């Protein structure tokens, strides 16, 4: 009988696609992914539904299906609210889970668990463990209970200082430098007064006035820039030239509510500086805080937070708005990875008696949302750029994997997984339009100047629906509700008409032909109770559950995990390495994400969460007979 593993660790790479990983491995490189697969077992047919972030990570930490753990979409419907999609919240808070997590089960047994940036984990309920905030996609970030694509951070999100206007930044111009101390030895230096505002703060912080300084280092025009907290160059945050990143800056920020001072770390990159200083653009990373996102709070002292930045969303939103380029996106992904590794290294080193480790890293998903559709582009230049970026992102995650494996040692059972895959963006389905054509709902196109709403155009929600004129209301990625009178605000359907309206919804979805393709985009549409056979249909499901063919919609969230389209696939990555795991083994049969927790528990002898529904994956074990 084989020995049980001493401890277990899970590394979650959001949206890592087995198909893409194998394609990259076939081209060479990625030594740590390659070694992991050679020394462990690989399962390319990993499934979960829906193919979207919160439900999948909830399954990975509970061993339960969405109908049981209570999270059935990226968004969460709050009972009693209007059925409009815009009223739903992002489903990232631990309090909405209706199934026990593996770390809570192990914590009750007196085991020490360390959880880092894991969606659905925050706030922590553990008594013995340590948790780094996981209430969104990135460390020190929350998306619960926020709407749309809103997020808030400790301490603030990314920005830009520019002579041009950007919704997400500060606009200013250069003028003659006056009243400065300790100026560099130069002629005609120019200054820029920056009324710096800090956006998306969990705890709003006071504005500050910063000062930019530019000068000529030679005879070819303005080429050097410094950012300072006041008009004293000797106190400059940094000095950079075009294309350069600053070193990490540690600075004090004041919380509006009570006036206390919080330290934050940020970096800047000079994107544009014309020789006459008329065109200027400085990217300012998010301000990564040092406190408020570690539980227990005293454990924050174990982490050196002075040198890294969390780099939330690796600059995807800034890129989409024309602030930064793709090279900068990849550099931000490196910073993000460094922050995660530094945090994990500090915690595991300070807590050598740990029993269970869970973490989540998001850059692959951010990359695929921005560039997956370019990987198959007929334009060679676009295709080459996207594939170069993809390899760079996977190389960053490969390096992180190697560094983490050194920390874990050989006695640790390690699972590497993803929550879902992705397919290239295709024709967008406006579900409201399909229902409108069948006389079931009424809506108008939406106009918004909120720069975070840039996602809505690809998610099919770019409309304002009138619930008082709608028999049916599409909501979130896979649901349509019957707008019942007396149950929902603005409800107009009589209870006795419920089933007939539901039948009309199903018919409307299945009969609808997309105007761009002339084909039916809906793969299936079933009653809520019928969705239980594929793990959904719980309290958070709509009256009708539907799924799209994989070539439609944006990346993931709408289709079955079996979906394949172009270079993409909706299957998730699933592989194990460690004591009693078969080496170099490829397991071709389908497995579900719900099987991860039972496997970790069985192979370590750890307590099984009370709501777990999956099963140990015996086939990847050298000796599955751990229990006699």
C-alpha positions in Angstrom: 0.0 0.0 0.0 1.4 3.4 -1.0 2.2 6.1 1.5 -0.1 9.1 1.6 1.3 12.5 0.5 2.5 14.8 3.4 0.6 17.8 2.1 -1.2 19.1 -0.9 -1.0 22.2 -3.1 -3.1 23.6 -5.9 -1.8 26.1 -8.5 -4.7 27.6 -10.5 -3.9 29.2 -13.9 -7.1 30.9 -15.0 -8.1 30.0 -18.6 -5.0 27.8 -19.3 -6.1 25.7 -22.3 -4.6 22.2 -22.7 -4.8 22.5 -26.4 -2.7 25.7 -26.5 -0.3 24.4 -23.8 0.5 21.3 -25.9 0.9 23.4 -29.1 3.4 25.6 -27.3 5.2 22.6 -25.8 5.5 21.1 -29.3 7.4 24.2 -30.4 9.9 23.9 -27.5 10.5 25.6 -24.3 8.3 25.8 -21.1 10.7 23.5 -19.2 8.7 23.4 -16.0 5.3 22.5 -17.6 7.2 19.9 -19.5 8.9 18.5 -16.4 5.6 18.5 -14.5 3.9 16.4 -17.2 6.8 14.0 -17.5 6.9 13.5 -13.8 3.1 13.4 -13.3 -0.2 12.7 -14.9 -2.0 14.9 -17.5 -5.7 15.0 -18.1 -6.6 17.0 -21.3 -10.4 16.4 -21.0 -11.2 18.5 -17.9 -14.8 19.8 -17.7 -16.9 22.2 -15.7 -20.1 24.1 -16.5 -20.5 27.0 -16.8 -17.2 27.8 -18.4 -16.6 30.9 -16.4 -14.5 32.0 -13.5 -16.4 32.0 -10.1 -18.4 28.8 -10.5 -15.4 26.9 -11.6 -13.0 28.0 -8.9 -15.9 27.4 -6.4 -16.0 23.8 -7.7 -12.3 23.4 -7.5 -12.2 24.3 -3.8 -15.4 22.5 -2.7 -15.6 19.4 -4.8 -19.3 20.3 -5.4 -21.1 21.2 -8.6 -22.6 24.7 -9.1 -26.1 23.6 -8.2 -24.7 22.7 -4.8 -22.1 25.4 -4.0 -24.5 28.1 -5.1 -22.5 30.0 -7.7 -23.8 29.3 -11.3 -22.4 32.3 -13.2 -19.8 35.0 -13.2 -22.6 37.2 -11.9 -24.9 36.7 -8.9 -28.6 37.5 -8.8 -29.8 39.0 -5.5 -33.3 37.8 -4.7 -35.9 40.5 -4.7 -34.1 42.8 -7.1 -35.1 43.6 -10.7 -34.2 40.8 -13.1 -32.2 43.2 -15.3 -28.7 41.9 -15.9 -27.3 45.3 -14.8 -28.7 44.7 -11.3 -26.7 41.5 -10.8 -23.3 41.5 -8.9 -20.0 39.8 -9.7 -20.0 36.5 -7.8 -16.8 36.6 -5.8 -17.6 36.7 -2.1 -17.1 33.7 0.2 -20.4 34.3 2.0 -22.4 33.3 -1.0 -20.9 29.8 -1.1 -23.4 27.1 0.0 -20.8 24.4 0.2 -17.8 23.9 2.5 -14.3 24.6 1.1 -11.4 22.2 1.5 -9.5 24.7 3.5 -12.4 25.3 6.0 -12.7 21.5 6.4 -9.0 21.1 7.0 -8.9 24.2 9.3 -11.5 22.6 11.5 -9.3 19.6 11.8 -6.5 21.8 13.1 -4.5 21.8 9.8 -2.7 24.9 8.6 -3.9 26.2 5.2 -2.5 29.0 3.1 -4.7 30.5 0.5 -3.4 33.2 -1.9 -5.6 35.3 -4.3 -8.2 32.6 -4.7 -11.6 33.7 -6.1 -14.5 33.0 -3.7 -12.3 32.8 -0.6 -12.6 36.2 1.1 -13.4 37.0 3.8 -11.6 34.2 5.5 -13.3 31.9 8.0 -10.2 30.0 9.1 -8.9 30.0 12.6 -5.4 28.5 12.0 -4.7 29.4 8.4 -3.5 32.5 6.4 -5.4 34.0 3.5 -4.4 36.7 1.0 -7.5 38.4 -0.3 -9.3 36.5 -3.1 -12.5 38.5 -3.8 -11.9 39.2 -7.5 -9.4 38.3 -10.2 -6.2 40.0 -8.8 -4.6 40.2 -5.3 -5.8 43.0 -3.0 -8.9 43.5 -5.2 -12.7 43.1 -4.6 -15.5 42.6 -7.1 -18.2 41.6 -4.6 -20.9 42.8 -4.6 -20.0 45.2 -7.4 -21.9 45.4 -10.7 -20.9 45.3 -14.4 -17.1 45.0 -14.5 -16.4 47.3 -11.6 -13.6 46.5 -9.2 -11.9 48.2 -6.2 -8.4 47.8 -5.0 -6.0 48.3 -2.1 -5.0 51.1 -2.8 -6.0 52.2 -6.3 -6.2 51.1 -9.9 -4.0 52.0 -12.9 -3.9 55.5 -14.4 -2.2 57.6 -17.0 -0.7 61.2 -17.0 -0.9 62.6 -20.5 -1.2 65.7 -22.6 -4.1 63.9 -24.3 -7.4 63.0 -22.7 -8.1 59.5 -21.4 -11.1 58.6 -19.3 -8.9 56.7 -16.9 -6.3 59.3 -16.4 -5.2 62.9 -15.7 -4.6 65.5 -18.5 -2.0 68.2 -18.1 0.6 70.1 -20.1 4.2 71.3 -19.6 5.2 74.9 -18.9 8.3 76.7 -17.8 9.7 75.2 -14.5 9.4 77.8 -11.7 10.2 77.7 -8.0 12.1 74.3 -8.1 14.9 73.3 -5.8 17.9 71.2 -6.8 17.2 71.3 -10.5 19.4 69.1 -12.7 22.1 70.9 -14.7 20.2 71.7 -17.9 18.7 74.5 -19.9 15.0 75.4 -20.1 13.5 72.6 -17.9 9.7 72.3 -18.1 7.3 71.3 -15.4 3.9 69.7 -15.4 1.4 70.1 -12.5 -0.5 66.8 -12.0 -3.7 66.8 -9.9 -3.5 63.1 -9.2 -6.7 61.3 -8.5 -6.8 57.7 -7.4 -9.6 55.6 -8.8 -11.3 52.4 -7.8 -10.1 52.5 -4.2 -11.6 50.1 -1.7 -11.1 52.9 0.9 -11.1 56.2 -1.0 -7.8 58.1 -0.7 -7.1 61.8 -0.9 -6.0 63.4 -4.1 -2.4 64.5 -4.3 -0.6 67.1 -6.4 2.5 65.7 -8.1 5.0 67.5 -10.3 6.5 66.3 -13.5 9.9 67.7 -14.8 11.4 67.2 -18.2 14.6 68.4 -19.7 17.1 67.8 -22.5 20.1 65.6 -21.6 21.8 66.6 -24.9 20.9 68.6 -28.1 18.1 66.4 -29.5 15.2 67.7 -27.6 13.4 66.8 -24.4 14.2 63.2 -23.5 14.3 62.8 -19.7 11.4 62.9 -17.3 11.1 62.9 -13.5 8.0 62.6 -11.3 8.2 64.3 -7.9 5.9 64.7 -4.9 6.9 68.5 -4.8 9.1 71.0 -6.6 12.3 69.5 -5.4 14.1 67.2 -7.8 16.2 65.7 -5.0 13.0 64.1 -3.7 12.0 62.7 -7.1 10.1 59.4 -7.2 12.2 58.4 -10.2 13.9 59.6 -13.4 13.3 57.8 -16.7 13.7 58.1 -20.4 11.4 57.0 -23.2 10.3 53.3 -22.9 11.8 52.9 -19.5 10.1 51.6 -16.3 10.7 53.3 -13.0 12.0 51.3 -10.1 9.2 50.5 -7.6 8.1 53.6 -5.7 6.9 53.3 -2.1 4.8 56.3 -1.1 2.3 57.4 1.6 -1.4 57.9 0.8 -4.1 59.3 3.0 -7.4 57.5 3.6 -10.3 60.0 3.3 -12.5 58.4 5.9 -10.2 58.8 8.9 -7.0 60.5 7.7 -4.7 57.6 8.4 -1.7 57.1 6.2 -1.2 53.9 4.2 1.8 52.9 2.3 1.5 51.9 -1.4 3.9 50.7 -4.1 3.7 51.6 -7.8 5.7 51.9 -10.9 5.5 54.1 -14.0 6.6 53.7 -17.6 7.3 56.6 -20.0 5.3 55.7 -23.1 5.5 59.0 -25.1 7.8 62.1 -24.9 8.2 64.2 -28.0 11.3 66.3 -28.5 9.3 69.5 -28.0 7.4 68.0 -25.0 4.0 68.7 -26.6 3.2 65.0 -26.7 3.6 63.1 -23.4 2.2 60.0 -21.8 3.2 58.3 -18.6 1.5 55.0 -17.6 1.0 54.8 -13.8 0.5 51.3 -12.5 -2.1 50.5 -9.8 -1.1 51.5 -6.3 -0.6 48.2 -4.5 -1.3 48.6 -0.8 0.4 46.8 2.1 -2.5 46.3 4.5 -6.1 45.2 4.7 -6.0 42.2 2.5 -4.3 39.5 4.7 -6.1 37.5 7.4 -5.1 37.4 10.1 -3.9 40.9 9.8 -0.7 40.2 11.8 0.4 37.8 9.0 1.0 40.7 6.7 4.2 41.3 8.6 5.5 38.1 7.1 5.4 39.5 3.6 7.8 42.1 2.1 5.4 44.2 0.1 7.8 47.1 -0.7 9.2 46.0 -4.0 6.4 44.4 -6.1 3.1 45.6 -7.7 0.1 43.4 -8.2 -0.5 44.8 -11.7 -4.2 44.1 -11.8 -5.5 43.0 -15.2 -1.9 43.2 -16.6 -2.9 46.5 -18.2 -5.6 45.0 -20.5 -8.0 47.9 -20.0 -5.2 50.4 -20.5 -4.3 48.6 -23.7 -7.9 48.6 -25.0 -8.0 52.4 -24.4 -4.7 53.0 -26.2 -2.6 53.9 -23.2 0.0 51.1 -23.4 1.3 48.6 -26.0 1.6 44.9 -26.0 5.2 44.8 -24.7 4.1 46.8 -21.7 1.2 44.3 -21.1 3.8 41.4 -21.0 6.0 43.4 -18.6 3.0 43.9 -16.3 2.3 40.2 -16.4 5.9 39.7 -15.2 5.3 42.1 -12.3 2.1 40.4 -11.4 3.8 37.0 -11.3 6.7 38.4 -9.2 4.2 39.8 -6.7 2.5 36.4 -6.3 5.7 34.5 -6.0 7.2 36.9 -3.5 4.0 36.7 -1.4 3.9 32.9 -1.5 7.6 32.5 -0.8 7.4 34.7 2.3 4.3 32.9 3.6 5.6 29.3 3.0 9.0 30.2 4.4 7.5 31.7 7.6 5.0 28.8 8.0 7.0 25.6 7.2 4.3 23.5 9.0 1.7 24.2 6.3 -0.6 21.3 5.2 -2.6 22.8 2.3 -1.9 25.5 -0.2 -4.2 27.0 -2.8 -3.5 29.9 -5.2 -4.8 31.4 -8.4 -3.0 33.4 -11.1 -5.0 35.3 -13.8 -2.7 36.6 -16.6 -3.5 33.8 -19.2 -7.2 34.7 -19.0 -6.6 38.4 -19.4 -4.4 37.7 -22.4 -7.0 35.5 -24.1 -9.7 38.1 -23.5 -7.6 40.6 -25.4 -5.8 38.6 -28.1 -7.1 35.0 -28.5 -9.0 36.0 -31.7 -5.7 37.2 -33.2 -3.9 33.9 -32.8 -5.7 32.6 -35.9 -5.7 35.9 -37.8 -5.1 35.7 -41.6 -2.8 38.7 -41.2 0.6 37.3 -40.6 1.9 40.3 -38.6 -1.1 40.2 -36.2 -0.9 36.4 -35.9 2.8 36.5 -35.2 2.5 39.3 -32.5 -0.4 37.4 -30.7 1.5 34.1 -30.7 4.6 35.8 -29.4 2.6 37.3 -26.6 0.9 34.0 -25.8 4.3 32.3 -25.5 5.6 35.1 -23.3 2.6 34.8 -20.9 3.0 31.1 -20.7 6.7 31.5 -20.1 5.9 33.8 -17.2 3.6 31.2 -15.7 6.1 28.4 -16.4 8.7 30.3 -14.4 6.3 30.7 -11.6 5.5 27.0 -11.7 9.2 26.1 -11.4 9.8 28.5 -8.5 6.7 27.1 -6.6 7.7 23.5 -7.1 11.1 24.3 -5.5 9.2 25.7 -2.5 6.9 22.6 -2.3 9.5 19.9 -2.3 9.0 16.3 -3.3 6.6 15.2 -0.5 3.8 17.5 -1.7 0.9 16.3 -3.9 0.5 19.1 -6.5 -2.4 19.8 -8.8 -2.1 22.3 -11.6 -5.4 23.3 -13.1 -7.5 25.9 -14.9 -11.1 26.8 -14.4 -12.1 26.9 -18.1 -10.7 27.3 -21.6 -11.6 29.9 -24.3 -12.5 30.1 -27.9 -11.9 33.1 -30.3 -14.6 35.7 -30.2 -17.2 35.1 -32.9 -20.5 36.7 -33.9 -22.1 38.2 -30.8 -25.5 36.9 -29.7 -27.9 39.5 -28.3 -30.2 37.1 -26.4 -32.7 40.0 -25.8 -33.0 40.4 -29.6 -33.9 36.7 -30.0 -36.6 37.1 -27.4 -37.8 40.4 -28.8 -38.4 38.8 -32.2 -40.6 36.3 -30.5 -42.6 39.1 -28.7 -41.1 38.2 -25.3 -39.1 41.3 -24.3 -38.5 45.0 -25.0 -35.1 46.8 -24.9 -33.2 49.8 -26.3 -29.4 50.0 -27.2 -27.2 51.2 -24.3 -24.9 54.3 -24.4 -22.2 54.5 -21.8 -19.1 56.6 -21.1 -17.8 54.3 -18.3 -14.5 53.0 -19.6 -15.0 49.7 -17.8 -18.1 49.1 -19.9 -15.9 48.3 -22.8 -16.4 44.6 -22.0 -20.2 44.8 -22.5 -19.9 45.1 -26.3 -18.5 41.6 -26.4 -20.8 40.1 -23.8 -24.1 40.8 -25.5 -25.4 43.0 -22.7 -25.1 46.4 -24.4 -28.7 47.3 -24.0 -31.3 48.7 -21.5 -34.2 46.3 -21.0 -37.7 47.4 -20.0 -38.9 44.8 -17.5 -42.4 46.3 -17.4 -42.9 45.3 -21.0 -41.0 42.0 -21.0 -42.5 38.5 -20.4 -39.0 37.1 -20.4 -35.7 38.6 -19.2 -32.3 37.3 -20.3 -29.8 37.5 -17.4 -26.1 36.7 -17.0 -24.5 34.2 -19.5 -26.8 31.3 -19.7 -30.2 32.2 -18.2 -33.6 33.5 -19.1 -36.2 34.3 -16.4 -40.0 34.2 -16.7 -40.9 37.7 -15.4 -43.5 36.6 -12.9 -46.0 39.1 -11.5 -45.6 39.5 -7.7 -42.2 37.8 -7.6 -40.0 40.3 -9.4 -40.2 44.1 -9.6 -42.0 45.0 -12.8 -43.2 41.4 -13.3 -46.1 40.9 -15.7 -46.5 37.2 -16.2 -49.4 35.6 -14.4 -48.4 32.4 -12.4 -50.8 30.3 -14.5 -49.0 31.3 -17.7 -45.5 30.4 -16.3 -45.1 27.1 -18.2 -46.4 28.4 -21.5 -44.1 31.4 -21.4 -41.2 29.1 -20.6 -42.0 27.0 -23.6 -42.0 30.1 -25.8 -38.6 31.1 -24.4 -37.1 27.7 -25.3 -38.6 27.8 -28.8 -37.5 31.4 -29.4 -33.9 30.5 -28.4 -33.7 27.3 -30.5 -35.4 28.9 -33.5 -33.4 32.1 -33.6 -31.0 32.5 -36.5 -28.1 34.9 -36.2 -28.3 37.8 -38.6 -24.5 37.5 -39.5 -24.4 33.8 -40.2 -28.0 32.7 -40.9 -27.4 29.8 -38.5 -28.8 28.9 -35.1 -26.3 29.9 -32.4 -28.1 28.2 -29.5 -26.9 24.6 -28.9 -29.5 23.7 -26.3 -32.2 25.3 -24.1 -33.8 23.4 -21.2 -35.9 23.9 -18.2 -34.1 24.8 -15.0 -34.8 21.5 -13.4 -33.4 19.6 -16.4 -30.1 21.4 -16.0 -29.4 19.5 -12.9 -28.1 16.6 -15.0 -25.0 18.7 -16.0 -24.4 20.3 -12.5 -26.5 23.4 -12.8 -30.2 24.2 -12.0 -29.8 25.3 -8.4 -31.2 28.3 -6.7 -29.1 30.7 -8.8 -30.3 29.4 -12.1 -32.9 31.1 -14.3 -36.1 29.4 -15.4 -34.5 28.5 -18.7 -30.8 27.4 -19.0 -29.2 27.6 -22.4 -25.8 27.2 -24.0 -24.3 28.4 -27.3 -22.3 26.8 -29.9 -18.5 27.4 -29.3 -18.0 29.7 -32.3 -20.4 32.3 -30.9 -19.8 35.0 -28.3 -16.8 36.2 -26.3 -14.1 33.7 -25.3 -16.0 31.7 -22.7 -18.9 31.5 -20.3 -21.7 30.6 -22.8 -20.8 27.1 -24.1 -20.4 23.5 -23.0 -16.8 22.6 -21.9 -16.5 20.2 -24.8 -16.6 23.2 -27.2 -13.8 23.6 -29.8 -13.5 26.5 -32.2 -10.4 27.6 -34.2 -7.3 27.6 -32.1 -9.3 27.5 -28.9 -11.1 25.0 -26.6 -13.3 25.3 -23.6 -11.8 22.3 -21.8 -9.7 23.0 -18.7 -6.2 22.0 -17.8 -5.9 19.3 -15.1 -2.6 17.6 -14.1 -1.1 16.1 -10.9 2.4 15.4 -9.7 3.8 14.0 -6.5 3.9 10.9 -4.3 1.9 8.0 -5.7 1.1 9.8 -9.0 1.9 7.9 -12.2 4.7 9.5 -14.2 4.4 10.5 -17.8 0.8 9.3 -17.8 -1.9 10.8 -20.1 -5.4 10.0 -19.0 -7.8 10.5 -21.9 -11.2 10.0 -20.3 -13.1 13.0 -19.2 -12.9 14.2 -15.6 -14.7 17.0 -13.8 -13.2 19.8 -11.7 -15.4 18.4 -8.9 -12.9 15.5 -8.7 -9.9 17.6 -7.6 -10.9 18.1 -4.0 -11.7 14.4 -3.4 -8.4 13.4 -5.0 -6.4 15.7 -2.8 -8.2 14.6 0.3 -8.0 10.9 -0.5 -4.3 10.9 -1.4 -3.3 12.9 1.8 -5.8 11.5 4.2 -7.1 15.0 4.8 -10.7 15.6 5.8 -13.3 15.7 3.0 -15.5 18.8 2.7 -19.0 17.9 3.8 -20.6 18.9 0.4 -18.0 17.3 -1.9 -19.7 15.4 -4.8 -16.8 14.5 -7.1 -14.6 11.3 -6.8 -10.9 10.5 -6.5 -9.2 10.1 -9.8 -7.9 6.5 -9.0 -6.6 6.0 -12.5 -3.7 8.5 -12.1 -2.4 6.8 -8.9 0.4 4.2 -9.0 -1.4 2.4 -6.1 -5.1 3.5 -5.7 -5.5 1.2 -2.7 -4.7 3.8 0.0 -7.5 2.6 2.2 -7.6 -1.1 3.2 
